[in-house]
């Protein structure tokens, strides 16, 4: 994954998150991004792996927001 170009978190939209457990609040350490779009395109498995490995805050924020819905 070291060849993966950095992904700007502001470009990640329509996030579907998994592993959300209310007992993990406020950290949501088990949460992960199942799917999303990057610049309007569906993220590839490679991009999802990168996000989940290097940008855990994206999943954690989406997990928190999912509880507000």
mmCIF file of the N, C-alpha and C atoms, coordinates in Angstrom:
data_MODEL
# 
_entry.id   MODEL 
# 
loop_
_atom_site.group_PDB 
_atom_site.id 
_atom_site.type_symbol 
_atom_site.label_atom_id 
_atom_site.label_alt_id 
_atom_site.label_comp_id 
_atom_site.label_asym_id 
_atom_site.label_entity_id 
_atom_site.label_seq_id 
_atom_site.pdbx_PDB_ins_code 
_atom_site.Cartn_x 
_atom_site.Cartn_y 
_atom_site.Cartn_z 
_atom_site.occupancy 
_atom_site.B_iso_or_equiv 
_atom_site.pdbx_formal_charge 
_atom_site.auth_seq_id 
_atom_site.auth_comp_id 
_atom_site.auth_asym_id 
_atom_site.auth_atom_id 
_atom_site.pdbx_PDB_model_num 
ATOM 1   N N  . UNK A 1 1  ? 0.809   -1.197 0.000  1.00 0.00 ? 1  UNK A N  1 
ATOM 2   C CA . UNK A 1 1  ? 0.000   0.000  0.000  1.00 0.00 ? 1  UNK A CA 1 
ATOM 3   C C  . UNK A 1 1  ? 0.855   1.265  0.000  1.00 0.00 ? 1  UNK A C  1 
ATOM 4   N N  . UNK A 1 2  ? 2.136   1.118  0.114  1.00 0.00 ? 2  UNK A N  1 
ATOM 5   C CA . UNK A 1 2  ? 2.974   2.302  0.167  1.00 0.00 ? 2  UNK A CA 1 
ATOM 6   C C  . UNK A 1 2  ? 2.924   3.096  -1.133 1.00 0.00 ? 2  UNK A C  1 
ATOM 7   N N  . UNK A 1 3  ? 2.504   2.468  -2.253 1.00 0.00 ? 3  UNK A N  1 
ATOM 8   C CA . UNK A 1 3  ? 2.387   3.180  -3.525 1.00 0.00 ? 3  UNK A CA 1 
ATOM 9   C C  . UNK A 1 3  ? 1.105   4.015  -3.589 1.00 0.00 ? 3  UNK A C  1 
ATOM 10  N N  . UNK A 1 4  ? 0.160   3.759  -2.677 1.00 0.00 ? 4  UNK A N  1 
ATOM 11  C CA . UNK A 1 4  ? -1.123  4.448  -2.697 1.00 0.00 ? 4  UNK A CA 1 
ATOM 12  C C  . UNK A 1 4  ? -0.926  5.933  -2.466 1.00 0.00 ? 4  UNK A C  1 
ATOM 13  N N  . UNK A 1 5  ? -1.449  6.712  -3.379 1.00 0.00 ? 5  UNK A N  1 
ATOM 14  C CA . UNK A 1 5  ? -1.411  8.163  -3.260 1.00 0.00 ? 5  UNK A CA 1 
ATOM 15  C C  . UNK A 1 5  ? -2.297  8.580  -2.084 1.00 0.00 ? 5  UNK A C  1 
ATOM 16  N N  . UNK A 1 6  ? -1.870  9.561  -1.341 1.00 0.00 ? 6  UNK A N  1 
ATOM 17  C CA . UNK A 1 6  ? -2.635  10.034 -0.196 1.00 0.00 ? 6  UNK A CA 1 
ATOM 18  C C  . UNK A 1 6  ? -4.048  10.428 -0.625 1.00 0.00 ? 6  UNK A C  1 
ATOM 19  N N  . UNK A 1 7  ? -5.015  10.059 0.184  1.00 0.00 ? 7  UNK A N  1 
ATOM 20  C CA . UNK A 1 7  ? -6.416  10.407 -0.062 1.00 0.00 ? 7  UNK A CA 1 
ATOM 21  C C  . UNK A 1 7  ? -6.802  11.504 0.915  1.00 0.00 ? 7  UNK A C  1 
ATOM 22  N N  . UNK A 1 8  ? -7.325  12.588 0.422  1.00 0.00 ? 8  UNK A N  1 
ATOM 23  C CA . UNK A 1 8  ? -7.780  13.673 1.286  1.00 0.00 ? 8  UNK A CA 1 
ATOM 24  C C  . UNK A 1 8  ? -9.122  13.300 1.892  1.00 0.00 ? 8  UNK A C  1 
ATOM 25  N N  . UNK A 1 9  ? -9.223  13.385 3.209  1.00 0.00 ? 9  UNK A N  1 
ATOM 26  C CA . UNK A 1 9  ? -10.464 12.996 3.878  1.00 0.00 ? 9  UNK A CA 1 
ATOM 27  C C  . UNK A 1 9  ? -11.645 13.853 3.434  1.00 0.00 ? 9  UNK A C  1 
ATOM 28  N N  . UNK A 1 10 ? -11.392 15.081 3.013  1.00 0.00 ? 10 UNK A N  1 
ATOM 29  C CA . UNK A 1 10 ? -12.484 15.953 2.562  1.00 0.00 ? 10 UNK A CA 1 
ATOM 30  C C  . UNK A 1 10 ? -13.101 15.471 1.248  1.00 0.00 ? 10 UNK A C  1 
ATOM 31  N N  . UNK A 1 11 ? -12.401 14.602 0.526  1.00 0.00 ? 11 UNK A N  1 
ATOM 32  C CA . UNK A 1 11 ? -12.890 14.069 -0.750 1.00 0.00 ? 11 UNK A CA 1 
ATOM 33  C C  . UNK A 1 11 ? -13.716 12.795 -0.558 1.00 0.00 ? 11 UNK A C  1 
ATOM 34  N N  . UNK A 1 12 ? -13.722 12.256 0.661  1.00 0.00 ? 12 UNK A N  1 
ATOM 35  C CA . UNK A 1 12 ? -14.440 11.008 0.952  1.00 0.00 ? 12 UNK A CA 1 
ATOM 36  C C  . UNK A 1 12 ? -15.875 11.352 1.360  1.00 0.00 ? 12 UNK A C  1 
ATOM 37  N N  . UNK A 1 13 ? -16.829 10.802 0.628  1.00 0.00 ? 13 UNK A N  1 
ATOM 38  C CA . UNK A 1 13 ? -18.255 11.088 0.872  1.00 0.00 ? 13 UNK A CA 1 
ATOM 39  C C  . UNK A 1 13 ? -19.042 9.782  0.852  1.00 0.00 ? 13 UNK A C  1 
ATOM 40  N N  . UNK A 1 14 ? -20.315 9.874  1.160  1.00 0.00 ? 14 UNK A N  1 
ATOM 41  C CA . UNK A 1 14 ? -21.258 8.750  1.131  1.00 0.00 ? 14 UNK A CA 1 
ATOM 42  C C  . UNK A 1 14 ? -20.664 7.521  1.829  1.00 0.00 ? 14 UNK A C  1 
ATOM 43  N N  . UNK A 1 15 ? -20.224 7.731  3.038  1.00 0.00 ? 15 UNK A N  1 
ATOM 44  C CA . UNK A 1 15 ? -19.538 6.689  3.796  1.00 0.00 ? 15 UNK A CA 1 
ATOM 45  C C  . UNK A 1 15 ? -20.550 5.735  4.427  1.00 0.00 ? 15 UNK A C  1 
ATOM 46  N N  . UNK A 1 16 ? -20.370 4.452  4.160  1.00 0.00 ? 16 UNK A N  1 
ATOM 47  C CA . UNK A 1 16 ? -21.127 3.405  4.835  1.00 0.00 ? 16 UNK A CA 1 
ATOM 48  C C  . UNK A 1 16 ? -20.144 2.730  5.776  1.00 0.00 ? 16 UNK A C  1 
ATOM 49  N N  . UNK A 1 17 ? -20.478 2.727  7.050  1.00 0.00 ? 17 UNK A N  1 
ATOM 50  C CA . UNK A 1 17 ? -19.548 2.241  8.059  1.00 0.00 ? 17 UNK A CA 1 
ATOM 51  C C  . UNK A 1 17 ? -20.086 0.962  8.691  1.00 0.00 ? 17 UNK A C  1 
ATOM 52  N N  . UNK A 1 18 ? -19.179 0.056  9.030  1.00 0.00 ? 18 UNK A N  1 
ATOM 53  C CA . UNK A 1 18 ? -19.540 -1.189 9.701  1.00 0.00 ? 18 UNK A CA 1 
ATOM 54  C C  . UNK A 1 18 ? -18.818 -1.298 11.028 1.00 0.00 ? 18 UNK A C  1 
ATOM 55  N N  . UNK A 1 19 ? -19.212 -2.274 11.818 1.00 0.00 ? 19 UNK A N  1 
ATOM 56  C CA . UNK A 1 19 ? -18.542 -2.514 13.094 1.00 0.00 ? 19 UNK A CA 1 
ATOM 57  C C  . UNK A 1 19 ? -18.856 -1.501 14.168 1.00 0.00 ? 19 UNK A C  1 
ATOM 58  N N  . UNK A 1 20 ? -19.976 -0.795 14.033 1.00 0.00 ? 20 UNK A N  1 
ATOM 59  C CA . UNK A 1 20 ? -20.333 0.232  15.015 1.00 0.00 ? 20 UNK A CA 1 
ATOM 60  C C  . UNK A 1 20 ? -20.985 -0.446 16.215 1.00 0.00 ? 20 UNK A C  1 
ATOM 61  N N  . UNK A 1 21 ? -20.380 -0.257 17.360 1.00 0.00 ? 21 UNK A N  1 
ATOM 62  C CA . UNK A 1 21 ? -20.904 -0.810 18.608 1.00 0.00 ? 21 UNK A CA 1 
ATOM 63  C C  . UNK A 1 21 ? -20.980 0.328  19.612 1.00 0.00 ? 21 UNK A C  1 
ATOM 64  N N  . UNK A 1 22 ? -22.173 0.539  20.152 1.00 0.00 ? 22 UNK A N  1 
ATOM 65  C CA . UNK A 1 22 ? -22.344 1.659  21.079 1.00 0.00 ? 22 UNK A CA 1 
ATOM 66  C C  . UNK A 1 22 ? -21.453 1.529  22.308 1.00 0.00 ? 22 UNK A C  1 
ATOM 67  N N  . UNK A 1 23 ? -21.097 0.313  22.680 1.00 0.00 ? 23 UNK A N  1 
ATOM 68  C CA . UNK A 1 23 ? -20.215 0.135  23.845 1.00 0.00 ? 23 UNK A CA 1 
ATOM 69  C C  . UNK A 1 23 ? -18.808 0.676  23.579 1.00 0.00 ? 23 UNK A C  1 
ATOM 70  N N  . UNK A 1 24 ? -18.463 0.872  22.302 1.00 0.00 ? 24 UNK A N  1 
ATOM 71  C CA . UNK A 1 24 ? -17.148 1.411  21.938 1.00 0.00 ? 24 UNK A CA 1 
ATOM 72  C C  . UNK A 1 24 ? -17.101 2.945  22.001 1.00 0.00 ? 24 UNK A C  1 
ATOM 73  N N  . UNK A 1 25 ? -18.253 3.570  22.263 1.00 0.00 ? 25 UNK A N  1 
ATOM 74  C CA . UNK A 1 25 ? -18.303 5.029  22.318 1.00 0.00 ? 25 UNK A CA 1 
ATOM 75  C C  . UNK A 1 25 ? -17.306 5.526  23.348 1.00 0.00 ? 25 UNK A C  1 
ATOM 76  N N  . UNK A 1 26 ? -16.549 6.563  23.135 1.00 0.00 ? 26 UNK A N  1 
ATOM 77  C CA . UNK A 1 26 ? -16.565 7.477  22.006 1.00 0.00 ? 26 UNK A CA 1 
ATOM 78  C C  . UNK A 1 26 ? -15.521 7.150  20.928 1.00 0.00 ? 26 UNK A C  1 
ATOM 79  N N  . UNK A 1 27 ? -14.767 6.059  21.107 1.00 0.00 ? 27 UNK A N  1 
ATOM 80  C CA . UNK A 1 27 ? -13.656 5.790  20.188 1.00 0.00 ? 27 UNK A CA 1 
ATOM 81  C C  . UNK A 1 27 ? -14.035 4.976  18.950 1.00 0.00 ? 27 UNK A C  1 
ATOM 82  N N  . UNK A 1 28 ? -15.014 4.087  19.069 1.00 0.00 ? 28 UNK A N  1 
ATOM 83  C CA . UNK A 1 28 ? -15.451 3.245  17.954 1.00 0.00 ? 28 UNK A CA 1 
ATOM 84  C C  . UNK A 1 28 ? -14.276 2.543  17.277 1.00 0.00 ? 28 UNK A C  1 
ATOM 85  N N  . UNK A 1 29 ? -13.461 1.890  18.081 1.00 0.00 ? 29 UNK A N  1 
ATOM 86  C CA . UNK A 1 29 ? -12.241 1.270  17.562 1.00 0.00 ? 29 UNK A CA 1 
ATOM 87  C C  . UNK A 1 29 ? -12.508 0.101  16.617 1.00 0.00 ? 29 UNK A C  1 
ATOM 88  N N  . UNK A 1 30 ? -13.693 -0.494 16.677 1.00 0.00 ? 30 UNK A N  1 
ATOM 89  C CA . UNK A 1 30 ? -14.010 -1.623 15.792 1.00 0.00 ? 30 UNK A CA 1 
ATOM 90  C C  . UNK A 1 30 ? -14.672 -1.188 14.490 1.00 0.00 ? 30 UNK A C  1 
ATOM 91  N N  . UNK A 1 31 ? -14.906 0.093  14.330 1.00 0.00 ? 31 UNK A N  1 
ATOM 92  C CA . UNK A 1 31 ? -15.589 0.571  13.133 1.00 0.00 ? 31 UNK A CA 1 
ATOM 93  C C  . UNK A 1 31 ? -14.638 0.582  11.933 1.00 0.00 ? 31 UNK A C  1 
ATOM 94  N N  . UNK A 1 32 ? -15.234 0.435  10.752 1.00 0.00 ? 32 UNK A N  1 
ATOM 95  C CA . UNK A 1 32 ? -14.454 0.449  9.515  1.00 0.00 ? 32 UNK A CA 1 
ATOM 96  C C  . UNK A 1 32 ? -15.336 0.944  8.373  1.00 0.00 ? 32 UNK A C  1 
ATOM 97  N N  . UNK A 1 33 ? -14.733 1.450  7.332  1.00 0.00 ? 33 UNK A N  1 
ATOM 98  C CA . UNK A 1 33 ? -15.459 1.941  6.167  1.00 0.00 ? 33 UNK A CA 1 
ATOM 99  C C  . UNK A 1 33 ? -15.741 0.751  5.256  1.00 0.00 ? 33 UNK A C  1 
ATOM 100 N N  . UNK A 1 34 ? -17.037 0.455  5.059  1.00 0.00 ? 34 UNK A N  1 
ATOM 101 C CA . UNK A 1 34 ? -17.437 -0.635 4.156  1.00 0.00 ? 34 UNK A CA 1 
ATOM 102 C C  . UNK A 1 34 ? -17.439 -0.168 2.711  1.00 0.00 ? 34 UNK A C  1 
ATOM 103 N N  . UNK A 1 35 ? -17.905 1.065  2.498  1.00 0.00 ? 35 UNK A N  1 
ATOM 104 C CA . UNK A 1 35 ? -17.934 1.643  1.158  1.00 0.00 ? 35 UNK A CA 1 
ATOM 105 C C  . UNK A 1 35 ? -17.980 3.154  1.278  1.00 0.00 ? 35 UNK A C  1 
ATOM 106 N N  . UNK A 1 36 ? -17.590 3.819  0.203  1.00 0.00 ? 36 UNK A N  1 
ATOM 107 C CA . UNK A 1 36 ? -17.621 5.270  0.149  1.00 0.00 ? 36 UNK A CA 1 
ATOM 108 C C  . UNK A 1 36 ? -17.351 5.710  -1.280 1.00 0.00 ? 36 UNK A C  1 
ATOM 109 N N  . UNK A 1 37 ? -17.444 7.004  -1.496 1.00 0.00 ? 37 UNK A N  1 
ATOM 110 C CA . UNK A 1 37 ? -17.017 7.568  -2.761 1.00 0.00 ? 37 UNK A CA 1 
ATOM 111 C C  . UNK A 1 37 ? -15.840 8.492  -2.502 1.00 0.00 ? 37 UNK A C  1 
ATOM 112 N N  . UNK A 1 38 ? -14.966 8.579  -3.489 1.00 0.00 ? 38 UNK A N  1 
ATOM 113 C CA . UNK A 1 38 ? -13.830 9.493  -3.442 1.00 0.00 ? 38 UNK A CA 1 
ATOM 114 C C  . UNK A 1 38 ? -13.898 10.303 -4.721 1.00 0.00 ? 38 UNK A C  1 
ATOM 115 N N  . UNK A 1 39 ? -14.038 11.606 -4.580 1.00 0.00 ? 39 UNK A N  1 
ATOM 116 C CA . UNK A 1 39 ? -14.208 12.484 -5.746 1.00 0.00 ? 39 UNK A CA 1 
ATOM 117 C C  . UNK A 1 39 ? -15.363 12.019 -6.637 1.00 0.00 ? 39 UNK A C  1 
ATOM 118 N N  . UNK A 1 40 ? -16.439 11.503 -6.014 1.00 0.00 ? 40 UNK A N  1 
ATOM 119 C CA . UNK A 1 40 ? -17.621 11.089 -6.760 1.00 0.00 ? 40 UNK A CA 1 
ATOM 120 C C  . UNK A 1 40 ? -17.570 9.704  -7.365 1.00 0.00 ? 40 UNK A C  1 
ATOM 121 N N  . UNK A 1 41 ? -16.460 8.996  -7.172 1.00 0.00 ? 41 UNK A N  1 
ATOM 122 C CA . UNK A 1 41 ? -16.321 7.635  -7.718 1.00 0.00 ? 41 UNK A CA 1 
ATOM 123 C C  . UNK A 1 41 ? -16.312 6.625  -6.577 1.00 0.00 ? 41 UNK A C  1 
ATOM 124 N N  . UNK A 1 42 ? -16.903 5.471  -6.814 1.00 0.00 ? 42 UNK A N  1 
ATOM 125 C CA . UNK A 1 42 ? -16.912 4.415  -5.807 1.00 0.00 ? 42 UNK A CA 1 
ATOM 126 C C  . UNK A 1 42 ? -15.478 3.986  -5.499 1.00 0.00 ? 42 UNK A C  1 
ATOM 127 N N  . UNK A 1 43 ? -15.166 3.918  -4.215 1.00 0.00 ? 43 UNK A N  1 
ATOM 128 C CA . UNK A 1 43 ? -13.818 3.528  -3.799 1.00 0.00 ? 43 UNK A CA 1 
ATOM 129 C C  . UNK A 1 43 ? -13.548 2.067  -4.136 1.00 0.00 ? 43 UNK A C  1 
ATOM 130 N N  . UNK A 1 44 ? -12.331 1.794  -4.548 1.00 0.00 ? 44 UNK A N  1 
ATOM 131 C CA . UNK A 1 44 ? -11.900 0.421  -4.823 1.00 0.00 ? 44 UNK A CA 1 
ATOM 132 C C  . UNK A 1 44 ? -11.566 -0.281 -3.504 1.00 0.00 ? 44 UNK A C  1 
ATOM 133 N N  . UNK A 1 45 ? -11.420 -1.591 -3.558 1.00 0.00 ? 45 UNK A N  1 
ATOM 134 C CA . UNK A 1 45 ? -11.012 -2.344 -2.364 1.00 0.00 ? 45 UNK A CA 1 
ATOM 135 C C  . UNK A 1 45 ? -9.665  -1.853 -1.855 1.00 0.00 ? 45 UNK A C  1 
ATOM 136 N N  . UNK A 1 46 ? -8.773  -1.548 -2.769 1.00 0.00 ? 46 UNK A N  1 
ATOM 137 C CA . UNK A 1 46 ? -7.442  -1.056 -2.388 1.00 0.00 ? 46 UNK A CA 1 
ATOM 138 C C  . UNK A 1 46 ? -7.562  0.283  -1.639 1.00 0.00 ? 46 UNK A C  1 
ATOM 139 N N  . UNK A 1 47 ? -8.417  1.166  -2.138 1.00 0.00 ? 47 UNK A N  1 
ATOM 140 C CA . UNK A 1 47 ? -8.622  2.453  -1.469 1.00 0.00 ? 47 UNK A CA 1 
ATOM 141 C C  . UNK A 1 47 ? -9.280  2.265  -0.103 1.00 0.00 ? 47 UNK A C  1 
ATOM 142 N N  . UNK A 1 48 ? -10.263 1.363  -0.011 1.00 0.00 ? 48 UNK A N  1 
ATOM 143 C CA . UNK A 1 48 ? -10.910 1.091  1.276  1.00 0.00 ? 48 UNK A CA 1 
ATOM 144 C C  . UNK A 1 48 ? -9.901  0.534  2.272  1.00 0.00 ? 48 UNK A C  1 
ATOM 145 N N  . UNK A 1 49 ? -9.049  -0.366 1.821  1.00 0.00 ? 49 UNK A N  1 
ATOM 146 C CA . UNK A 1 49 ? -8.008  -0.902 2.702  1.00 0.00 ? 49 UNK A CA 1 
ATOM 147 C C  . UNK A 1 49 ? -7.084  0.204  3.191  1.00 0.00 ? 49 UNK A C  1 
ATOM 148 N N  . UNK A 1 50 ? -6.721  1.106  2.286  1.00 0.00 ? 50 UNK A N  1 
ATOM 149 C CA . UNK A 1 50 ? -5.857  2.232  2.664  1.00 0.00 ? 50 UNK A CA 1 
ATOM 150 C C  . UNK A 1 50 ? -6.542  3.101  3.717  1.00 0.00 ? 50 UNK A C  1 
ATOM 151 N N  . UNK A 1 51 ? -7.808  3.447  3.462  1.00 0.00 ? 51 UNK A N  1 
ATOM 152 C CA . UNK A 1 51 ? -8.557  4.287  4.401  1.00 0.00 ? 51 UNK A CA 1 
ATOM 153 C C  . UNK A 1 51 ? -8.635  3.613  5.769  1.00 0.00 ? 51 UNK A C  1 
ATOM 154 N N  . UNK A 1 52 ? -8.986  2.340  5.791  1.00 0.00 ? 52 UNK A N  1 
ATOM 155 C CA . UNK A 1 52 ? -9.143  1.634  7.064  1.00 0.00 ? 52 UNK A CA 1 
ATOM 156 C C  . UNK A 1 52 ? -7.824  1.416  7.788  1.00 0.00 ? 52 UNK A C  1 
ATOM 157 N N  . UNK A 1 53 ? -6.739  1.313  7.057  1.00 0.00 ? 53 UNK A N  1 
ATOM 158 C CA . UNK A 1 53 ? -5.427  1.097  7.681  1.00 0.00 ? 53 UNK A CA 1 
ATOM 159 C C  . UNK A 1 53 ? -4.746  2.392  8.116  1.00 0.00 ? 53 UNK A C  1 
ATOM 160 N N  . UNK A 1 54 ? -4.982  3.469  7.354  1.00 0.00 ? 54 UNK A N  1 
ATOM 161 C CA . UNK A 1 54 ? -4.222  4.703  7.579  1.00 0.00 ? 54 UNK A CA 1 
ATOM 162 C C  . UNK A 1 54 ? -5.057  5.906  7.989  1.00 0.00 ? 54 UNK A C  1 
ATOM 163 N N  . UNK A 1 55 ? -6.373  5.779  7.900  1.00 0.00 ? 55 UNK A N  1 
ATOM 164 C CA . UNK A 1 55 ? -7.236  6.932  8.176  1.00 0.00 ? 55 UNK A CA 1 
ATOM 165 C C  . UNK A 1 55 ? -8.409  6.499  9.064  1.00 0.00 ? 55 UNK A C  1 
ATOM 166 N N  . UNK A 1 56 ? -8.113  5.859  10.181 1.00 0.00 ? 56 UNK A N  1 
ATOM 167 C CA . UNK A 1 56 ? -9.154  5.314  11.052 1.00 0.00 ? 56 UNK A CA 1 
ATOM 168 C C  . UNK A 1 56 ? -10.130 6.379  11.541 1.00 0.00 ? 56 UNK A C  1 
ATOM 169 N N  . UNK A 1 57 ? -9.690  7.620  11.567 1.00 0.00 ? 57 UNK A N  1 
ATOM 170 C CA . UNK A 1 57 ? -10.572 8.700  12.019 1.00 0.00 ? 57 UNK A CA 1 
ATOM 171 C C  . UNK A 1 57 ? -11.782 8.868  11.109 1.00 0.00 ? 57 UNK A C  1 
ATOM 172 N N  . UNK A 1 58 ? -11.659 8.488  9.844  1.00 0.00 ? 58 UNK A N  1 
ATOM 173 C CA . UNK A 1 58 ? -12.780 8.581  8.909  1.00 0.00 ? 58 UNK A CA 1 
ATOM 174 C C  . UNK A 1 58 ? -13.902 7.652  9.365  1.00 0.00 ? 58 UNK A C  1 
ATOM 175 N N  . UNK A 1 59 ? -13.564 6.409  9.676  1.00 0.00 ? 59 UNK A N  1 
ATOM 176 C CA . UNK A 1 59 ? -14.555 5.438  10.147 1.00 0.00 ? 59 UNK A CA 1 
ATOM 177 C C  . UNK A 1 59 ? -15.101 5.840  11.513 1.00 0.00 ? 59 UNK A C  1 
ATOM 178 N N  . UNK A 1 60 ? -14.240 6.316  12.380 1.00 0.00 ? 60 UNK A N  1 
ATOM 179 C CA . UNK A 1 60 ? -14.677 6.682  13.723 1.00 0.00 ? 60 UNK A CA 1 
ATOM 180 C C  . UNK A 1 60 ? -15.659 7.852  13.686 1.00 0.00 ? 60 UNK A C  1 
ATOM 181 N N  . UNK A 1 61 ? -15.400 8.834  12.858 1.00 0.00 ? 61 UNK A N  1 
ATOM 182 C CA . UNK A 1 61 ? -16.300 9.976  12.731 1.00 0.00 ? 61 UNK A CA 1 
ATOM 183 C C  . UNK A 1 61 ? -17.636 9.544  12.119 1.00 0.00 ? 61 UNK A C  1 
ATOM 184 N N  . UNK A 1 62 ? -17.573 8.698  11.091 1.00 0.00 ? 62 UNK A N  1 
ATOM 185 C CA . UNK A 1 62 ? -18.792 8.215  10.454 1.00 0.00 ? 62 UNK A CA 1 
ATOM 186 C C  . UNK A 1 62 ? -19.601 7.354  11.430 1.00 0.00 ? 62 UNK A C  1 
ATOM 187 N N  . UNK A 1 63 ? -18.937 6.579  12.269 1.00 0.00 ? 63 UNK A N  1 
ATOM 188 C CA . UNK A 1 63 ? -19.626 5.765  13.269 1.00 0.00 ? 63 UNK A CA 1 
ATOM 189 C C  . UNK A 1 63 ? -20.378 6.661  14.244 1.00 0.00 ? 63 UNK A C  1 
ATOM 190 N N  . UNK A 1 64 ? -19.721 7.704  14.709 1.00 0.00 ? 64 UNK A N  1 
ATOM 191 C CA . UNK A 1 64 ? -20.365 8.649  15.615 1.00 0.00 ? 64 UNK A CA 1 
ATOM 192 C C  . UNK A 1 64 ? -21.577 9.300  14.951 1.00 0.00 ? 64 UNK A C  1 
ATOM 193 N N  . UNK A 1 65 ? -21.402 9.733  13.729 1.00 0.00 ? 65 UNK A N  1 
ATOM 194 C CA . UNK A 1 65 ? -22.501 10.391 13.007 1.00 0.00 ? 65 UNK A CA 1 
ATOM 195 C C  . UNK A 1 65 ? -23.657 9.434  12.748 1.00 0.00 ? 65 UNK A C  1 
ATOM 196 N N  . UNK A 1 66 ? -23.371 8.140  12.577 1.00 0.00 ? 66 UNK A N  1 
ATOM 197 C CA . UNK A 1 66 ? -24.447 7.165  12.337 1.00 0.00 ? 66 UNK A CA 1 
ATOM 198 C C  . UNK A 1 66 ? -25.366 7.030  13.542 1.00 0.00 ? 66 UNK A C  1 
ATOM 199 N N  . UNK A 1 67 ? -24.849 7.311  14.722 1.00 0.00 ? 67 UNK A N  1 
ATOM 200 C CA . UNK A 1 67 ? -25.678 7.236  15.927 1.00 0.00 ? 67 UNK A CA 1 
ATOM 201 C C  . UNK A 1 67 ? -26.595 8.447  16.065 1.00 0.00 ? 67 UNK A C  1 
ATOM 202 N N  . UNK A 1 68 ? -26.270 9.515  15.361 1.00 0.00 ? 68 UNK A N  1 
ATOM 203 C CA . UNK A 1 68 ? -27.081 10.733 15.426 1.00 0.00 ? 68 UNK A CA 1 
ATOM 204 C C  . UNK A 1 68 ? -28.276 10.678 14.485 1.00 0.00 ? 68 UNK A C  1 
ATOM 205 N N  . UNK A 1 69 ? -28.229 9.768  13.512 1.00 0.00 ? 69 UNK A N  1 
ATOM 206 C CA . UNK A 1 69 ? -29.321 9.651  12.534 1.00 0.00 ? 69 UNK A CA 1 
ATOM 207 C C  . UNK A 1 69 ? -30.574 9.045  13.152 1.00 0.00 ? 69 UNK A C  1 
# 
